[in-house]
Amino acid sequence: MFRRLRSHNDGDRRENQHERSWKICNELVLRGDAAMATYLIRHSPRLSGEVEVSTAKNAVLPLLAAGLLTEDPLVIKEVPRITDVETLLGILRDCGAEVKRSGNDVSVCALQPQSPSHDEHMRKLRASILVLGPILTRSGSACVGLPGGCAIGQRPIDLHLKGLQAMGAQVHPIGGRRQLSGRLTGTRIYLDLPSVGATENLMMAAALADGLTTLENAAKEPEIVDLANCLNRMGACINGAGTGTVTIMGVDRLHGTIYKPIPDRVEAGTLLCAAAVTDGSVLVRGACPEHLRSLLFKLAETGVGLRETPAGIRVNGRAISPFEVRTLAYPGFPTDMQAPMTVVALGCHGSSILHETVFENRFMHVTELNRLGAQIRVEGGMAIVEGGAPLRGAMVRSTDLRAGAALMLAGLIASGETILNDPAGHIERGYQDLPEKLRALGADIEQTEDLLGL
């Protein structure tokens, strides 16, 4: 019941291999796992060559939401073609913005922003909550549905609401929505956690508020700095982005600008891990070492050769030494790289330990990796990986965005064929052309789509 959608592999395929693979895909339908996307991955040789990193999904989303802050066009360059971006563009149109794509560039123009009316769109994307601050500070009122996203743990919007309340907003629950109203005034806000989304939302809201806003315990991620840089180009007055204290002096209006986001550090890290598990030799073009410092230290501990160049980061060799890592807020080790690094640990000689401290439900990929023959056990917020066990191809399922990418990497080093089922399309939500980029380096990956459209 499946057909080939894309296949750019240069080698000829034996007919019996295809028949066996598509038979497995049909079994997915019978067991109720009809896929939006399914990937056939064969054991691949060492990856080699060069690959270009896309602009950062986690930078692009708040930058696009910032288009609601001005009546002028805001043009974001090199916007990746991924489903999370397309979902947000639909939400921005629902908010009354005119959204245009020209090649890889996107223009957002919001003459009179309004609250989104389609809650089902908000539920598809965690970053949808980023329209709240801009709409409220522009129009004096906003009503939004609660956001969705990957089921990796609790990610409430309490910090967003508490910060806006501190700035003078009145908050009223209306069913599954939140109604906010009031003119915002600058104040001092302490975030209980250094939330990236809350820092971004409050920074945008404060840009047009009356007076000075100070965010204490703010998130420090590079995406925060990128948003502040863009807002300042639009006429905002923001200082301290990238530190724990951010100050925003409100201005009367913002104007449009043209802005190119930073490269995607998670995509770059995923590609570095792909090379490390295959004994590869790869130049990841555009990767920014300063954004990846914690990951680079850990990869170096495993024995992988790394060289920073003006063009990007070159990685050579295989990860062989076990390691211990603890996910933390930036500049600590990123939670988004925990799943790919679990795959790196599978090739190391000995026991590696990965502590997850950011999200309580982010070891769902472990069960799927164990289907391939991995020896991993989870104890509370800790995964213990016994490296060296041979992996064998099997049917596995993507449970979230980063888990899907990790399973794709595991398929590269498993013997035989791995069928990676991605029923929610997680991988295409956050990675632009990840299978194609890996194929360009020598990976053996094909993508299929079911005929029934289930």
Kinemage of the C-alpha trace (Angstrom):
@kinemage 1
@onewidth
@group {chain A} dominant
@subgroup {mainchain}
@vectorlist {calphas} color= white
{ca met a 1} P 0.000 0.000 0.000
{ca phe a 2} L 3.036 2.243 -0.191
{ca arg a 3} L 4.759 3.860 -3.126
{ca arg a 4} L 8.186 5.371 -3.524
{ca leu a 5} L 8.033 9.156 -3.067
{ca arg a 6} L 11.703 10.135 -3.263
{ca ser a 7} L 14.834 8.152 -3.949
{ca his a 8} L 18.114 9.774 -4.927
{ca asn a 9} L 20.392 6.812 -4.182
{ca asp a 10} L 22.704 6.153 -7.116
{ca gly a 11} L 23.100 2.385 -6.710
{ca asp a 12} L 20.820 -0.206 -8.303
{ca arg a 13} L 18.403 -1.974 -5.949
{ca arg a 14} L 17.715 -5.660 -6.043
{ca glu a 15} L 14.035 -6.395 -6.601
{ca asn a 16} L 13.762 -8.763 -3.650
{ca gln a 17} L 15.078 -6.054 -1.305
{ca his a 18} L 12.310 -3.692 -2.428
{ca glu a 19} L 9.621 -6.366 -2.106
{ca arg a 20} L 10.760 -7.187 1.419
{ca ser a 21} L 10.928 -3.511 2.437
{ca trp a 22} L 7.506 -2.598 1.061
{ca lys a 23} L 6.020 -5.711 2.692
{ca ile a 24} L 7.267 -4.408 6.037
{ca cys a 25} L 5.739 -1.008 5.286
{ca asn a 26} L 2.387 -2.675 4.616
{ca glu a 27} L 2.648 -4.382 7.992
{ca leu a 28} L 2.830 -0.924 9.563
{ca val a 29} L -0.592 -0.147 8.108
{ca leu a 30} L -2.031 -3.412 9.409
{ca arg a 31} L -0.825 -2.704 12.942
{ca gly a 32} L -2.251 0.836 12.855
{ca asp a 33} L 0.928 2.809 12.224
{ca ala a 34} L -0.008 4.231 8.820
{ca ala a 35} L 2.658 6.822 8.263
{ca met a 36} L 2.764 10.373 7.087
{ca ala a 37} L 6.393 9.550 6.275
{ca thr a 38} L 8.336 6.298 6.364
{ca tyr a 39} L 12.060 5.977 5.794
{ca leu a 40} L 13.911 2.919 4.554
{ca ile a 41} L 17.467 3.076 5.908
{ca arg a 42} L 20.201 0.600 5.045
{ca his a 43} L 23.558 0.148 6.755
{ca ser a 44} L 25.709 2.876 5.248
{ca pro a 45} L 29.437 3.319 4.676
{ca arg a 46} L 31.371 6.113 6.353
{ca leu a 47} L 29.866 9.493 5.538
{ca ser a 48} L 32.122 11.903 3.707
{ca gly a 49} L 31.911 15.236 1.908
{ca glu a 50} L 30.413 18.618 2.703
{ca val a 51} L 26.929 19.646 3.813
{ca glu a 52} L 25.340 23.070 4.396
{ca val a 53} L 23.390 23.849 7.565
{ca ser a 54} L 19.975 25.488 7.249
{ca thr a 55} L 18.977 28.559 9.228
{ca ala a 56} L 17.783 27.749 12.735
{ca lys a 57} L 14.182 26.656 13.146
{ca asn a 58} L 14.206 27.886 16.748
{ca ala a 59} L 15.415 31.312 15.593
{ca val a 60} L 13.147 31.626 12.559
{ca leu a 61} L 9.895 31.008 14.459
{ca pro a 62} L 10.192 33.951 16.918
{ca leu a 63} L 11.592 36.157 14.134
{ca leu a 64} L 8.500 35.509 12.025
{ca ala a 65} L 6.257 36.213 15.038
{ca ala a 66} L 8.078 39.539 15.419
{ca gly a 67} L 6.495 40.571 12.125
{ca leu a 68} L 3.304 41.223 14.148
{ca leu a 69} L 5.083 44.080 15.954
{ca thr a 70} L 5.132 46.465 12.997
{ca glu a 71} L 2.895 47.596 10.160
{ca asp a 72} L 5.916 47.523 7.843
{ca pro a 73} L 7.090 44.366 6.054
{ca leu a 74} L 9.597 42.256 7.965
{ca val a 75} L 11.618 40.079 5.586
{ca ile a 76} L 13.339 36.994 6.989
{ca lys a 77} L 15.989 35.496 4.700
{ca glu a 78} L 16.645 31.793 4.024
{ca val a 79} L 13.607 30.494 5.897
{ca pro a 80} L 13.717 26.675 5.995
{ca arg a 81} L 10.888 24.785 4.299
{ca ile a 82} L 9.732 22.699 7.245
{ca thr a 83} L 6.251 22.015 8.538
{ca asp a 84} L 6.719 23.952 11.809
{ca val a 85} L 7.426 27.073 9.765
{ca glu a 86} L 4.472 26.466 7.463
{ca thr a 87} L 2.205 25.977 10.488
{ca leu a 88} L 3.335 29.286 11.993
{ca leu a 89} L 2.879 31.085 8.669
{ca gly a 90} L -0.712 29.827 8.637
{ca ile a 91} L -1.189 31.155 12.171
{ca leu a 92} L 0.239 34.542 11.188
{ca arg a 93} L -2.233 34.730 8.302
{ca asp a 94} L -4.979 33.856 10.781
{ca cys a 95} L -3.722 36.823 12.833
{ca gly a 96} L -4.410 39.147 9.893
{ca ala a 97} L -0.849 39.349 8.578
{ca glu a 98} L -0.011 39.272 4.896
{ca val a 99} L 2.582 36.542 4.424
{ca lys a 100} L 4.529 36.105 1.193
{ca arg a 101} L 7.243 33.670 0.160
{ca ser a 102} L 9.772 34.691 -2.474
{ca gly a 103} L 12.156 31.820 -3.014
{ca asn a 104} L 13.566 31.073 0.421
{ca asp a 105} L 12.652 34.483 1.863
{ca val a 106} L 9.453 35.244 3.770
{ca ser a 107} L 7.812 38.638 4.227
{ca val a 108} L 5.348 39.305 7.079
{ca cys a 109} L 3.274 42.493 7.086
{ca ala a 110} L 0.696 43.046 9.842
{ca leu a 111} L -1.254 46.284 9.451
{ca gln a 112} L -3.803 45.400 12.142
{ca pro a 113} L -2.934 42.185 14.002
{ca gln a 114} L -5.781 40.229 15.555
{ca ser a 115} L -6.153 37.171 17.724
{ca pro a 116} L -5.989 33.826 15.866
{ca ser a 117} L -9.358 32.101 15.508
{ca his a 118} L -8.286 28.539 14.651
{ca asp a 119} L -7.202 26.793 17.848
{ca glu a 120} L -6.363 23.591 15.953
{ca his a 121} L -3.438 25.415 14.331
{ca met a 122} L -2.189 26.618 17.726
{ca arg a 123} L -2.317 23.064 19.088
{ca lys a 124} L 0.089 21.838 16.387
{ca leu a 125} L 2.993 24.035 17.436
{ca arg a 126} L 4.546 25.001 20.741
{ca ala a 127} L 5.952 28.221 19.252
{ca ser a 128} L 2.443 29.389 18.367
{ca ile a 129} L 2.296 31.057 21.801
{ca leu a 130} L 4.851 33.577 20.486
{ca val a 131} L 2.072 35.520 18.762
{ca leu a 132} L 0.612 36.424 22.175
{ca gly a 133} L 3.084 39.113 23.252
{ca pro a 134} L 3.218 40.928 19.889
{ca ile a 135} L -0.574 41.020 19.430
{ca leu a 136} L -1.186 42.174 23.002
{ca thr a 137} L 1.397 44.950 22.932
{ca arg a 138} L 0.257 46.145 19.477
{ca ser a 139} L -3.523 46.067 19.962
{ca gly a 140} L -4.107 46.051 23.731
{ca ser a 141} L -5.879 42.681 23.738
{ca ala a 142} L -5.233 39.098 22.671
{ca cys a 143} L -7.045 35.789 22.957
{ca val a 144} L -5.129 32.613 22.125
{ca gly a 145} L -5.589 28.864 22.399
{ca leu a 146} L -3.075 26.786 24.311
{ca pro a 147} L -0.100 25.637 22.224
{ca gly a 148} L 0.951 22.095 21.307
{ca gly a 149} L 4.180 20.511 20.047
{ca cys a 150} L 6.207 17.374 20.811
{ca ala a 151} L 5.004 15.332 23.814
{ca ile a 152} L 8.385 15.443 25.547
{ca gly a 153} L 7.151 16.757 28.884
{ca gln a 154} L 5.199 19.488 30.585
{ca arg a 155} L 5.766 22.899 29.007
{ca pro a 156} L 3.158 25.206 30.555
{ca ile a 157} L 2.798 28.833 29.525
{ca asp a 158} L 2.578 30.086 33.125
{ca leu a 159} L 5.795 32.090 32.833
{ca his a 160} L 4.482 33.877 29.738
{ca leu a 161} L 1.239 34.811 31.492
{ca lys a 162} L 2.860 35.805 34.809
{ca gly a 163} L 5.286 38.092 33.011
{ca leu a 164} L 2.544 39.778 30.997
{ca gln a 165} L 0.433 40.150 34.139
{ca ala a 166} L 3.377 41.835 35.866
{ca met a 167} L 3.401 44.301 32.967
{ca gly a 168} L -0.261 45.128 33.584
{ca ala a 169} L -2.216 42.630 31.492
{ca gln a 170} L -5.489 41.214 32.776
{ca val a 171} L -5.747 37.462 32.173
{ca his a 172} L -9.025 35.551 31.944
{ca pro a 173} L -9.470 31.865 31.028
{ca ile a 174} L -12.173 31.266 28.426
{ca gly a 175} L -12.513 27.534 27.923
{ca gly a 176} L -9.240 26.317 26.421
{ca arg a 177} L -8.159 29.865 25.564
{ca arg a 178} L -6.612 32.746 27.456
{ca gln a 179} L -7.944 36.305 27.053
{ca leu a 180} L -5.485 39.097 27.863
{ca ser a 181} L -6.083 42.835 27.788
{ca gly a 182} L -4.512 46.078 28.953
{ca arg a 183} L -1.792 48.557 28.106
{ca leu a 184} L 1.609 47.099 29.017
{ca thr a 185} L 4.009 49.017 31.257
{ca gly a 186} L 7.646 48.191 31.860
{ca thr a 187} L 8.580 46.479 35.116
{ca arg a 188} L 11.078 44.060 36.639
{ca ile a 189} L 10.246 40.405 35.959
{ca tyr a 190} L 11.957 37.383 37.480
{ca leu a 191} L 11.526 34.150 35.524
{ca asp a 192} L 11.296 31.078 37.770
{ca leu a 193} L 13.055 29.162 34.994
{ca pro a 194} L 15.208 30.511 32.137
{ca ser a 195} L 12.475 29.708 29.617
{ca val a 196} L 13.420 30.440 26.006
{ca gly a 197} L 9.828 30.951 24.867
{ca ala a 198} L 8.899 33.179 27.809
{ca thr a 199} L 12.040 35.285 27.356
{ca glu a 200} L 11.221 35.756 23.662
{ca asn a 201} L 7.545 36.537 24.231
{ca leu a 202} L 8.192 39.040 27.008
{ca met a 203} L 11.041 40.665 25.089
{ca met a 204} L 8.727 41.262 22.114
{ca ala a 205} L 5.898 42.518 24.324
{ca ala a 206} L 8.229 44.886 26.175
{ca ala a 207} L 9.593 46.336 22.940
{ca leu a 208} L 6.408 48.444 22.552
{ca ala a 209} L 5.495 48.757 26.250
{ca asp a 210} L 5.712 52.013 28.232
{ca gly a 211} L 9.015 52.411 30.047
{ca leu a 212} L 11.782 49.995 31.032
{ca thr a 213} L 11.349 46.233 31.428
{ca thr a 214} L 14.025 44.100 33.068
{ca leu a 215} L 13.987 40.313 32.644
{ca glu a 216} L 15.895 38.496 35.377
{ca asn a 217} L 16.981 34.844 34.994
{ca ala a 218} L 16.394 35.204 31.258
{ca ala a 219} L 17.317 32.454 28.803
{ca lys a 220} L 20.757 32.864 27.206
{ca glu a 221} L 20.377 30.815 24.022
{ca pro a 222} L 21.826 32.112 20.731
{ca glu a 223} L 18.266 32.330 19.399
{ca ile a 224} L 17.510 34.941 22.097
{ca val a 225} L 20.445 37.035 20.898
{ca asp a 226} L 19.302 36.625 17.301
{ca leu a 227} L 15.803 37.866 18.097
{ca ala a 228} L 17.174 40.846 20.043
{ca asn a 229} L 19.477 41.741 17.149
{ca cys a 230} L 16.567 41.690 14.717
{ca leu a 231} L 14.308 43.729 17.028
{ca asn a 232} L 17.053 46.311 17.485
{ca arg a 233} L 17.371 46.525 13.699
{ca met a 234} L 13.622 47.255 13.724
{ca gly a 235} L 14.119 50.156 16.144
{ca ala a 236} L 13.828 48.419 19.528
{ca cys a 237} L 16.135 49.222 22.453
{ca ile a 238} L 17.270 45.906 23.951
{ca asn a 239} L 20.460 45.271 25.933
{ca gly a 240} L 21.911 42.225 27.661
{ca ala a 241} L 20.535 39.507 25.371
{ca gly a 242} L 22.569 36.361 25.888
{ca thr a 243} L 23.033 37.111 29.607
{ca gly a 244} L 20.782 36.407 32.572
{ca thr a 245} L 19.548 40.017 32.669
{ca val a 246} L 17.893 41.603 29.636
{ca thr a 247} L 16.656 45.195 29.616
{ca ile a 248} L 14.125 46.536 27.128
{ca met a 249} L 13.230 50.204 26.864
{ca gly a 250} L 9.881 50.454 25.116
{ca val a 251} L 9.561 52.567 21.983
{ca asp a 252} L 6.526 54.048 20.246
{ca arg a 253} L 6.799 51.971 17.076
{ca leu a 254} L 8.985 49.524 15.229
{ca his a 255} L 9.744 49.483 11.518
{ca gly a 256} L 10.469 46.725 9.047
{ca thr a 257} L 13.873 45.332 8.153
{ca ile a 258} L 15.568 42.481 6.282
{ca tyr a 259} L 17.218 39.877 8.473
{ca lys a 260} L 19.023 36.551 8.059
{ca pro a 261} L 18.809 34.160 11.046
{ca ile a 262} L 21.668 32.218 12.586
{ca pro a 263} L 22.487 28.665 11.439
{ca asp a 264} L 20.661 25.771 13.078
{ca arg a 265} L 22.916 24.489 15.850
{ca val a 266} L 20.769 21.385 16.447
{ca glu a 267} L 20.850 20.394 12.788
{ca ala a 268} L 24.598 21.015 12.741
{ca gly a 269} L 25.015 18.899 15.862
{ca thr a 270} L 22.924 16.105 14.381
{ca leu a 271} L 25.114 16.054 11.251
{ca leu a 272} L 28.268 16.022 13.391
{ca cys a 273} L 26.885 13.031 15.302
{ca ala a 274} L 26.027 11.280 12.016
{ca ala a 275} L 29.674 11.550 10.975
{ca ala a 276} L 30.875 10.444 14.419
{ca val a 277} L 28.840 7.212 14.403
{ca thr a 278} L 29.926 6.230 10.871
{ca asp a 279} L 33.666 6.970 11.199
{ca gly a 280} L 33.045 9.789 8.765
{ca ser a 281} L 34.946 12.734 7.341
{ca val a 282} L 32.511 15.618 6.926
{ca leu a 283} L 32.641 19.402 6.731
{ca val a 284} L 29.466 20.885 8.205
{ca arg a 285} L 29.368 24.235 6.414
{ca gly a 286} L 27.924 27.193 8.263
{ca ala a 287} L 28.049 25.529 11.680
{ca cys a 288} L 28.942 28.066 14.390
{ca pro a 289} L 31.395 26.588 16.939
{ca glu a 290} L 30.451 29.096 19.659
{ca his a 291} L 26.859 27.872 19.543
{ca leu a 292} L 27.982 24.234 19.843
{ca arg a 293} L 30.739 24.438 22.433
{ca ser a 294} L 29.249 21.971 24.954
{ca leu a 295} L 28.562 19.398 22.223
{ca leu a 296} L 32.030 19.811 20.702
{ca phe a 297} L 33.665 19.187 24.086
{ca lys a 298} L 31.702 15.959 24.515
{ca leu a 299} L 32.390 14.722 20.992
{ca ala a 300} L 36.092 15.408 21.538
{ca glu a 301} L 35.938 13.308 24.726
{ca thr a 302} L 34.770 10.347 22.653
{ca gly a 303} L 37.869 10.526 20.453
{ca val a 304} L 36.321 12.197 17.417
{ca gly a 305} L 38.595 14.604 15.573
{ca leu a 306} L 37.176 18.130 15.272
{ca arg a 307} L 38.573 21.169 13.482
{ca glu a 308} L 37.014 24.613 13.419
{ca thr a 309} L 37.451 26.400 10.089
{ca pro a 310} L 36.141 29.663 8.619
{ca ala a 311} L 33.726 27.583 6.530
{ca gly a 312} L 32.348 25.557 9.430
{ca ile a 313} L 33.310 22.491 11.480
{ca arg a 314} L 35.151 19.465 10.113
{ca val a 315} L 34.690 16.137 11.887
{ca asn a 316} L 36.828 13.041 11.347
{ca gly a 317} L 36.815 9.590 12.889
{ca arg a 318} L 34.594 7.482 15.097
{ca ala a 319} L 33.391 7.988 18.661
{ca ile a 320} L 34.968 5.229 20.790
{ca ser a 321} L 35.316 6.457 24.390
{ca pro a 322} L 32.291 6.466 26.740
{ca phe a 323} L 31.117 9.711 28.308
{ca glu a 324} L 28.686 11.269 30.745
{ca val a 325} L 26.505 14.233 29.887
{ca arg a 326} L 23.829 16.261 31.693
{ca thr a 327} L 21.337 18.382 29.778
{ca leu a 328} L 21.049 21.952 31.003
{ca ala a 329} L 19.894 25.355 29.854
{ca tyr a 330} L 22.336 27.100 27.494
{ca pro a 331} L 25.323 27.262 27.640
{ca gly a 332} L 24.981 23.786 29.110
{ca phe a 333} L 24.494 20.683 27.002
{ca pro a 334} L 21.300 21.089 24.921
{ca thr a 335} L 18.395 18.752 25.580
{ca asp a 336} L 17.754 18.667 21.818
{ca met a 337} L 21.088 16.858 21.361
{ca gln a 338} L 20.495 14.212 24.013
{ca ala a 339} L 18.847 11.704 21.641
{ca pro a 340} L 21.515 11.942 18.882
{ca met a 341} L 24.251 11.629 21.513
{ca thr a 342} L 22.557 8.477 22.800
{ca val a 343} L 23.238 6.989 19.355
{ca val a 344} L 26.850 8.161 19.567
{ca ala a 345} L 27.129 6.310 22.902
{ca leu a 346} L 26.057 3.062 21.217
{ca gly a 347} L 29.367 2.910 19.351
{ca cys a 348} L 31.556 3.697 22.357
{ca his a 349} L 33.397 0.964 24.273
{ca gly a 350} L 31.900 0.912 27.753
{ca ser a 351} L 29.078 2.557 29.691
{ca ser a 352} L 27.906 6.070 28.911
{ca ile a 353} L 25.435 7.960 31.082
{ca leu a 354} L 23.029 10.641 29.887
{ca his a 355} L 21.144 12.710 32.471
{ca glu a 356} L 18.005 14.504 31.254
{ca thr a 357} L 17.152 17.437 33.514
{ca val a 358} L 15.090 19.643 31.182
{ca phe a 359} L 12.128 17.480 30.093
{ca glu a 360} L 10.785 14.530 32.067
{ca asn a 361} L 9.582 12.535 29.069
{ca arg a 362} L 12.528 12.675 26.711
{ca phe a 363} L 13.746 9.079 26.725
{ca met a 364} L 10.980 7.716 24.505
{ca his a 365} L 13.546 6.912 21.811
{ca val a 366} L 15.249 4.407 24.120
{ca thr a 367} L 12.570 1.747 23.615
{ca glu a 368} L 12.883 2.152 19.854
{ca leu a 369} L 16.691 1.979 19.933
{ca asn a 370} L 16.473 -1.210 21.988
{ca arg a 371} L 14.347 -2.711 19.193
{ca leu a 372} L 17.469 -2.377 17.047
{ca gly a 373} L 19.527 -4.295 19.592
{ca ala a 374} L 20.816 -1.416 21.717
{ca gln a 375} L 21.425 -2.088 25.392
{ca ile a 376} L 20.033 0.937 27.185
{ca arg a 377} L 18.212 1.124 30.488
{ca val a 378} L 16.466 4.145 31.945
{ca glu a 379} L 16.555 4.864 35.660
{ca gly a 380} L 14.529 7.955 36.470
{ca gly a 381} L 16.064 10.864 34.622
{ca met a 382} L 19.126 8.879 33.577
{ca ala a 383} L 19.838 6.628 30.587
{ca ile a 384} L 22.699 4.142 30.905
{ca val a 385} L 24.047 3.008 27.544
{ca glu a 386} L 26.177 -0.125 27.234
{ca gly a 387} L 28.091 0.567 24.047
{ca gly a 388} L 29.383 -1.971 21.579
{ca ala a 389} L 26.271 -4.087 21.089
{ca pro a 390} L 25.661 -4.775 17.366
{ca leu a 391} L 22.545 -3.125 15.956
{ca arg a 392} L 20.193 -4.953 13.602
{ca gly a 393} L 17.624 -3.391 11.306
{ca ala a 394} L 14.016 -3.467 12.519
{ca met a 395} L 10.785 -1.448 12.437
{ca val a 396} L 10.966 1.598 14.713
{ca arg a 397} L 8.773 4.625 15.267
{ca ser a 398} L 9.587 8.302 15.684
{ca thr a 399} L 8.113 9.560 18.956
{ca asp a 400} L 9.218 13.185 18.671
{ca leu a 401} L 11.342 15.462 16.521
{ca arg a 402} L 14.821 14.803 17.925
{ca ala a 403} L 14.078 11.124 18.605
{ca gly a 404} L 13.226 10.704 14.926
{ca ala a 405} L 16.576 12.143 13.854
{ca ala a 406} L 18.380 9.888 16.341
{ca leu a 407} L 16.631 6.786 14.997
{ca met a 408} L 17.625 7.792 11.471
{ca leu a 409} L 21.256 7.930 12.603
{ca ala a 410} L 20.927 4.559 14.325
{ca gly a 411} L 19.614 3.054 11.084
{ca leu a 412} L 22.852 4.078 9.369
{ca ile a 413} L 24.921 1.811 11.626
{ca ala a 414} L 22.446 -1.074 12.011
{ca ser a 415} L 22.996 -4.128 9.839
{ca gly a 416} L 20.387 -4.824 7.175
{ca glu a 417} L 17.383 -2.546 6.715
{ca thr a 418} L 15.637 -0.285 9.205
{ca ile a 419} L 12.101 0.980 8.634
{ca leu a 420} L 11.587 4.267 10.452
{ca asn a 421} L 7.915 5.156 10.697
{ca asp a 422} L 7.124 8.819 11.372
{ca pro a 423} L 3.318 8.999 11.627
{ca ala a 424} L 3.217 12.603 12.845
{ca gly a 425} L 5.866 13.817 10.400
{ca his a 426} L 8.152 14.843 13.268
{ca ile a 427} L 11.377 14.867 11.254
{ca glu a 428} L 9.993 17.156 8.561
{ca arg a 429} L 8.692 19.464 11.295
{ca gly a 430} L 12.173 20.512 12.299
{ca tyr a 431} L 14.768 19.446 9.729
{ca gln a 432} L 14.914 20.734 6.184
{ca asp a 433} L 15.859 17.840 3.880
{ca leu a 434} L 17.707 15.812 6.539
{ca pro a 435} L 17.508 12.536 4.536
{ca glu a 436} L 18.713 14.349 1.404
{ca lys a 437} L 21.641 15.923 3.268
{ca leu a 438} L 22.677 12.569 4.681
{ca arg a 439} L 22.330 10.969 1.235
{ca ala a 440} L 24.641 13.610 -0.208
{ca leu a 441} L 27.261 12.352 2.261
{ca gly a 442} L 26.774 8.726 1.216
{ca ala a 443} L 23.932 7.529 3.453
{ca asp a 444} L 21.506 4.937 2.071
{ca ile a 445} L 18.049 6.371 2.843
{ca glu a 446} L 14.793 6.325 0.900
{ca gln a 447} L 11.496 7.928 1.792
{ca thr a 448} L 8.043 6.526 1.093
{ca glu a 449} L 4.481 7.761 1.321
{ca asp a 450} L 1.385 5.636 1.692
{ca leu a 451} L -1.179 5.604 -1.126
{ca leu a 452} L -4.180 5.637 1.176
{ca gly a 453} L -3.300 8.997 2.731
{ca leu a 454} L -4.081 7.564 6.143
